[in-house]
């Protein structure tokens, strides 16, 4: 017997139904995930509800069609005729000037709940600019697709602050994007005039597919809810000489390299709760090892409640390092991990996991002050 899906209204749906008093000239920071329940665009809805004069895009662009790390130049949106400015580019001077000319800035983007996902910092950077210019900031809240009950991983050391981890938050924060905005606005002393439009129907224990909403993939390499789960652990392989599965139909759910002894690594990691590791092979069509046959490991989630993706990622990396002298780890992995402890002599993966999860649990206790649900 199938369990009924929870009917959910995101912040955008609430505004569409009830309205909101948007002041003056408005700009919208959004992408292809900014949609209502019927998958119509938040852009179209806000054009009717407020004086929308400009669009702003994060990494991957307003339409979500740009690959990771690629810059986006300003242009005119063909459908609406509105100017589109990129907030993910080497030079955002023009975009920041356009944003500073507004009276209200609205944010509507689906996050994935991982510290190294850049949309949250596009938001907080815009919040800072709004605070400096007396501009109102409105977040239309959306669910955390991997739930709001668990936190995991390292709490970032500020020495490694970057656009893939700005603040001392856990790898898996367990907050919605609106709750994150509220917490950072206060704890980071951003101090912007912030309003969060809450969802209706969401509960913390829900995963995205427990709701009746359609999952619009937040970026090119997060195609499913399960991908968002494993991403918490396997994103760290971006800064190694393994493929993290980009260029395949299972990004982040598979890792591999031509030289990987998949069987030996799986045996070294051993049985894990909530996930099965399976030997596989793949040939990426782009990114690392493009057109090269890779021996790999696929992560099959069997129990989301029991699965701890951060621990899984660390255990895999540690096992591969012990088995393969071919493994290369780039210094920038410290930005993803929020620490450089992995480079220390005598690194103990299990002690590291246990200690860091205790820190994230302490952070979670603090974060409950900003819970909306």
C-alpha positions as CSV (number, residue, x, y, z in Angstrom):
1,X,0.0,0.0,0.0
2,X,1.4,3.3,-1.1
3,X,1.8,6.1,1.5
4,X,0.0,9.3,0.5
5,X,2.2,12.2,-0.4
6,X,2.1,15.3,1.8
7,X,0.5,18.3,0.1
8,X,3.1,21.0,0.2
9,X,2.9,24.8,-0.6
10,X,6.3,26.4,-0.9
11,X,6.8,30.1,-0.1
12,X,6.2,31.0,-3.8
13,X,2.9,29.1,-3.7
14,X,1.9,31.0,-0.6
15,X,2.7,34.4,-2.2
16,X,0.8,33.3,-5.4
17,X,-2.3,32.5,-3.3
18,X,-2.2,35.1,-0.6
19,X,-0.2,37.9,-2.1
20,X,2.6,39.9,-0.4
21,X,3.3,43.6,-0.1
22,X,6.5,43.9,-2.2
23,X,7.9,47.4,-2.1
24,X,9.1,49.4,-5.1
25,X,11.4,48.1,-7.8
26,X,12.0,44.3,-7.3
27,X,14.7,42.0,-8.4
28,X,14.5,38.2,-8.3
29,X,17.4,35.8,-7.6
30,X,16.2,32.5,-9.1
31,X,16.9,29.7,-11.5
32,X,14.9,26.9,-13.1
33,X,13.9,25.5,-9.7
34,X,11.9,28.7,-9.0
35,X,8.5,27.2,-9.8
36,X,5.0,26.9,-8.3
37,X,3.2,23.6,-7.6
38,X,2.0,23.4,-11.2
39,X,5.6,24.0,-12.4
40,X,4.8,27.5,-13.7
41,X,7.6,30.0,-13.2
42,X,8.0,32.2,-10.1
43,X,9.2,34.8,-12.6
44,X,5.8,34.9,-14.3
45,X,4.0,35.0,-11.0
46,X,6.0,37.8,-9.5
47,X,5.7,39.9,-12.7
48,X,2.0,40.1,-11.8
49,X,2.5,40.6,-8.0
50,X,5.2,43.2,-7.9
51,X,7.3,45.7,-9.9
52,X,9.8,43.1,-11.2
53,X,12.6,44.8,-13.1
54,X,15.5,42.4,-13.1
55,X,16.6,38.8,-12.7
56,X,19.8,37.5,-11.1
57,X,21.2,34.0,-11.5
58,X,23.5,31.8,-9.3
59,X,25.9,29.2,-10.4
60,X,24.5,27.2,-13.4
61,X,22.5,30.3,-14.5
62,X,18.9,31.4,-14.4
63,X,17.9,28.5,-16.6
64,X,20.2,25.9,-14.9
65,X,21.9,25.0,-18.2
66,X,25.5,26.0,-17.3
67,X,27.9,23.4,-16.0
68,X,29.7,23.6,-12.6
69,X,32.2,26.5,-12.2
70,X,31.4,28.1,-15.6
71,X,30.8,31.9,-15.5
72,X,27.7,33.5,-16.9
73,X,27.6,36.9,-18.6
74,X,24.7,39.4,-18.4
75,X,22.0,39.1,-21.1
76,X,18.3,39.8,-21.8
77,X,15.8,37.1,-21.0
78,X,14.0,36.2,-24.3
79,X,10.7,35.2,-22.6
80,X,10.3,38.2,-20.4
81,X,12.5,40.9,-21.8
82,X,14.0,41.4,-18.4
83,X,17.7,42.0,-17.9
84,X,19.5,39.0,-16.4
85,X,22.6,39.5,-14.2
86,X,25.0,36.8,-13.0
87,X,26.0,36.6,-9.4
88,X,28.4,33.8,-10.2
89,X,31.2,35.3,-12.3
90,X,34.7,36.5,-11.8
91,X,33.5,40.1,-12.0
92,X,30.1,40.8,-10.5
93,X,30.5,44.6,-10.4
94,X,27.7,45.2,-12.9
95,X,25.4,42.7,-11.2
96,X,26.0,44.2,-7.8
97,X,25.4,47.7,-9.1
98,X,22.0,46.6,-10.6
99,X,21.0,44.9,-7.4
100,X,21.9,47.9,-5.3
101,X,19.5,50.0,-7.3
102,X,16.5,48.0,-6.1
103,X,14.0,48.4,-3.3
104,X,13.3,44.7,-2.7
105,X,15.2,41.6,-3.6
106,X,13.4,38.2,-3.7
107,X,15.2,34.8,-3.5
108,X,13.6,31.7,-4.8
109,X,15.9,28.7,-5.4
110,X,15.8,25.1,-4.4
111,X,18.8,24.2,-2.2
112,X,20.1,20.6,-1.5
113,X,21.2,20.9,2.2
114,X,25.0,20.6,1.6
115,X,27.5,23.2,2.9
116,X,29.4,23.2,-0.4
117,X,26.4,23.9,-2.6
118,X,26.9,27.5,-3.7
119,X,23.4,28.8,-3.9
120,X,23.3,29.6,-0.2
121,X,26.3,31.9,-0.5
122,X,24.8,33.7,-3.5
123,X,21.9,34.4,-1.1
124,X,24.0,35.6,1.9
125,X,26.3,37.7,-0.3
126,X,23.1,39.4,-1.7
127,X,21.8,39.8,1.8
128,X,25.0,41.7,2.8
129,X,24.7,44.0,-0.2
130,X,21.0,44.6,0.7
131,X,22.0,45.4,4.3
132,X,24.5,47.9,3.1
133,X,22.0,49.6,0.8
134,X,18.8,49.5,2.9
135,X,17.1,47.0,0.6
136,X,14.5,44.6,1.8
137,X,15.3,40.9,1.3
138,X,12.5,38.2,0.9
139,X,13.2,34.5,0.9
140,X,10.5,32.2,-0.5
141,X,11.2,29.0,1.5
142,X,11.6,25.6,0.0
143,X,12.1,22.1,1.6
144,X,15.5,20.7,2.4
145,X,15.3,17.7,0.1
146,X,17.3,15.4,2.5
147,X,15.3,16.4,5.5
148,X,15.6,18.7,8.5
149,X,16.3,16.1,11.3
150,X,19.9,15.2,10.8
151,X,23.2,17.1,10.8
152,X,26.5,15.5,9.8
153,X,30.1,16.2,9.2
154,X,32.6,18.8,9.9
155,X,31.8,22.3,11.2
156,X,33.9,24.5,8.9
157,X,37.0,26.1,10.2
158,X,36.9,29.7,9.1
159,X,40.5,29.4,7.8
160,X,39.0,27.4,4.9
161,X,36.1,29.8,4.2
162,X,35.3,30.0,0.4
163,X,32.4,30.0,-2.0
164,X,32.0,26.3,-1.4
165,X,31.7,26.8,2.4
166,X,31.5,30.3,3.8
167,X,30.5,29.9,7.4
168,X,31.1,27.5,10.4
169,X,28.2,25.2,9.6
170,X,28.1,21.4,9.2
171,X,28.5,19.6,6.0
172,X,24.8,18.6,6.3
173,X,23.1,21.4,8.1
174,X,19.5,20.2,8.4
175,X,18.0,23.6,7.7
176,X,15.7,24.9,4.9
177,X,17.1,27.8,2.8
178,X,14.9,30.2,4.7
179,X,16.0,29.0,8.1
180,X,19.6,29.2,7.0
181,X,19.0,32.8,5.9
182,X,17.5,33.7,9.3
183,X,20.4,32.0,11.2
184,X,23.2,33.6,9.2
185,X,21.6,37.0,9.2
186,X,21.9,37.0,13.0
187,X,25.0,34.8,13.7
188,X,27.1,36.4,11.0
189,X,25.8,39.9,11.8
190,X,24.6,40.5,8.3
191,X,21.7,42.5,9.6
192,X,19.6,42.8,6.5
193,X,15.8,43.6,6.5
194,X,14.9,40.0,6.1
195,X,11.5,38.3,5.6
196,X,11.1,34.6,5.1
197,X,7.8,33.4,3.6
198,X,7.4,29.9,5.2
199,X,6.1,26.8,3.5
200,X,2.8,25.1,4.4
201,X,2.7,21.4,5.0
202,X,6.4,20.6,5.5
203,X,7.7,18.6,8.5
204,X,11.3,18.2,9.4
205,X,11.3,14.4,8.9
206,X,10.2,14.7,5.3
207,X,12.4,14.0,2.3
208,X,11.5,15.8,-0.9
209,X,9.8,12.8,-2.4
210,X,7.6,12.5,0.7
211,X,5.8,15.6,-0.6
212,X,3.5,15.9,-3.6
213,X,5.9,18.3,-5.4
214,X,7.7,17.4,-8.6
215,X,11.5,17.3,-8.1
216,X,13.2,19.7,-10.5
217,X,16.9,18.9,-10.4
218,X,18.6,21.9,-8.7
219,X,21.7,21.7,-10.9
220,X,23.0,19.6,-13.9
221,X,24.6,17.0,-11.6
222,X,21.9,16.6,-8.9
223,X,19.3,14.7,-11.0
224,X,17.5,12.9,-8.1
225,X,16.9,13.1,-4.3
226,X,19.2,10.1,-3.8
227,X,22.0,12.1,-5.6
228,X,21.5,14.9,-3.1
229,X,22.0,12.4,-0.3
230,X,25.3,10.8,-1.6
231,X,26.5,14.3,-2.6
232,X,27.1,15.0,1.1
233,X,29.8,12.4,1.1
234,X,31.1,12.0,-2.4
235,X,31.5,15.6,-3.4
236,X,34.9,15.5,-1.8
237,X,36.2,13.4,-4.6
238,X,36.0,16.5,-6.8
239,X,39.4,17.4,-5.3
240,X,41.1,14.0,-6.0
241,X,42.2,12.2,-9.2
242,X,39.1,10.0,-9.1
243,X,35.9,10.7,-11.1
244,X,32.9,11.7,-8.9
245,X,30.7,10.4,-11.7
246,X,30.2,13.6,-13.6
247,X,29.6,12.8,-17.3
248,X,27.5,9.8,-16.4
249,X,23.8,9.3,-15.6
250,X,24.7,8.7,-11.9
251,X,26.9,11.7,-10.8
252,X,28.1,11.4,-7.2
253,X,26.4,8.0,-6.9
254,X,29.4,6.5,-8.6
255,X,33.1,7.2,-8.1
256,X,36.0,5.6,-9.9
257,X,39.2,5.7,-11.9
258,X,41.0,3.5,-14.5
259,X,43.3,2.3,-11.7
260,X,40.8,1.7,-8.9
261,X,40.6,-1.8,-7.4
262,X,36.9,-1.6,-6.6
263,X,36.6,-5.0,-5.0
264,X,39.5,-4.3,-2.6
265,X,38.1,-0.9,-1.5
266,X,34.6,-2.3,-0.9
267,X,36.1,-5.1,1.2
268,X,38.2,-2.6,3.2
269,X,35.2,-0.4,3.9
270,X,33.0,-3.3,4.9
271,X,29.3,-3.5,5.5
272,X,27.6,-0.1,6.0
273,X,24.2,0.9,7.4
274,X,21.6,2.0,4.8
275,X,23.8,1.6,1.7
276,X,25.2,-1.1,-0.4
277,X,28.5,-0.6,-2.3
278,X,28.6,-2.3,-5.7
279,X,31.5,-2.8,-8.2
280,X,30.7,-1.0,-11.4
281,X,32.3,0.5,-14.5
282,X,31.6,3.6,-16.4
283,X,33.0,5.9,-19.1
284,X,32.4,9.6,-18.5
285,X,31.3,11.6,-21.5
286,X,32.8,14.8,-20.0
287,X,34.8,16.0,-17.0
288,X,37.5,13.8,-15.3
289,X,38.5,10.8,-17.4
290,X,36.4,11.8,-20.3
291,X,36.1,8.9,-22.7
292,X,38.2,6.7,-20.5
293,X,37.0,3.4,-19.0
294,X,36.8,3.6,-15.2
295,X,36.5,0.9,-12.6
296,X,34.1,2.2,-10.1
297,X,32.0,1.9,-7.0
298,X,28.3,2.7,-7.0
299,X,26.4,3.6,-3.8
300,X,22.9,2.2,-3.6
301,X,20.9,3.7,-0.8
302,X,18.7,1.1,0.9
303,X,17.6,3.1,4.0
304,X,17.9,6.9,4.0
305,X,17.2,7.1,7.8
306,X,20.2,4.9,8.6
307,X,22.5,6.1,5.8
308,X,25.3,8.6,6.9
309,X,26.7,9.9,3.6
310,X,29.5,12.0,5.2
311,X,30.9,9.1,7.1
312,X,30.6,7.0,3.9
313,X,32.6,9.5,1.9
314,X,35.4,9.7,4.5
315,X,35.6,5.9,4.8
316,X,35.8,5.5,1.0
317,X,38.5,8.1,0.7
318,X,40.5,6.6,3.6
319,X,40.3,3.1,2.2
320,X,41.4,4.2,-1.3
321,X,44.3,6.1,0.2
322,X,45.5,3.1,2.1
323,X,45.2,0.8,-0.9
324,X,46.3,3.0,-3.8
325,X,49.5,5.0,-4.1
326,X,48.0,6.4,-7.3
327,X,45.5,8.5,-5.3
328,X,46.2,12.2,-5.4
329,X,44.4,14.6,-3.1
330,X,44.4,18.3,-3.9
331,X,44.9,20.9,-1.2
332,X,41.5,22.5,-2.1
333,X,39.8,19.4,-0.5
334,X,40.2,21.4,2.7
335,X,37.7,23.9,1.5
336,X,35.1,21.1,0.8
337,X,35.9,19.4,4.1
338,X,36.2,22.6,6.1
339,X,39.4,21.3,7.6
340,X,42.9,20.1,6.6
341,X,43.0,17.4,9.2
342,X,42.9,14.7,6.6
343,X,46.5,15.7,5.6
344,X,47.8,15.1,9.2
345,X,50.0,12.2,10.1
346,X,48.2,9.4,11.8
347,X,44.8,10.4,10.5
348,X,42.2,8.1,12.0
349,X,39.0,8.1,9.9
350,X,36.7,6.7,12.6
351,X,37.9,9.1,15.3
352,X,37.6,12.0,12.9
353,X,34.0,11.0,12.0
354,X,33.0,10.6,15.6
355,X,34.6,13.9,16.7
356,X,33.2,16.0,13.9
357,X,29.7,14.5,14.2
358,X,29.7,15.6,17.9
359,X,30.6,19.1,16.8
360,X,27.8,19.1,14.2
361,X,25.3,17.9,16.9
362,X,26.3,20.8,19.1
363,X,25.8,23.2,16.2
364,X,22.4,21.6,15.6
365,X,21.3,22.3,19.1
366,X,22.2,26.0,18.6
367,X,20.5,26.1,15.2
368,X,17.1,25.1,16.6
369,X,16.5,28.7,17.6
370,X,15.8,29.5,13.9
371,X,13.6,26.5,13.1
372,X,10.4,27.5,11.3
373,X,8.9,24.0,11.3
